[in-house]
């Protein structure tokens, strides 16, 4: 899928699995719809995640397709549970929906410190810019971000993060010099996590393949789970599941990784900027 955030991610992935079962059974959408006593358009919307597939329909599909897929009924139930972030009263969290299901994440950020690596005062300063938010909305967004960050140290299903930031993000003074000093120290601490691979793209590297935008590639567990390419822009975001574009994004990230400083040299640069620009010791 390419374009604006559509149906919730878990629902789309469930639809992809159901479509895969049908196709492996050798049935067309029309043939399956007729035998399931569904309209063609209704079954299509189920397979694209636009409408709900309940457990009774999924059982009927597995019977018709003569294929039992372990965990599919549990996935059906999970696909329609509210996301954990809904408890914070926040809407339009299409990205959190995706990240929650991911097992790995590759991020290049040219302007800011990646969200999963942000210290709370830095996050607060960023979220206070742009869109006007109430104090409660701000606190809720910070709470959601803190929960997301816990996955880097989780014992159950931890998130593997490979992050490359442009050196410019180290110098952009978000929240003032004290906040930036805390943020840079936080980066150094995170770089020691076994789940985090952190690199800096130095100024001296010159032009590179991602000069025009930041981006994220998300990986998911399971052989049938395709990776996803995610790009934010000023007024929204794009989720891209097209295989060619995802592969191209991964190749760009690999080239950036080869151009960036090593993890050890990246930490050395962060420490030097902290000392020379923000008065750290």
Beta strands, then each sheet from edge to edge (+ up, - down):
strand 1: 102-109
strand 2: 160-166
strand 3: 196-201
strand 4: 215-220
strand 5: 228-233
strand 6: 236-240
sheet 1: 3+ 2+ 1+ 4- 5+ 6-
end
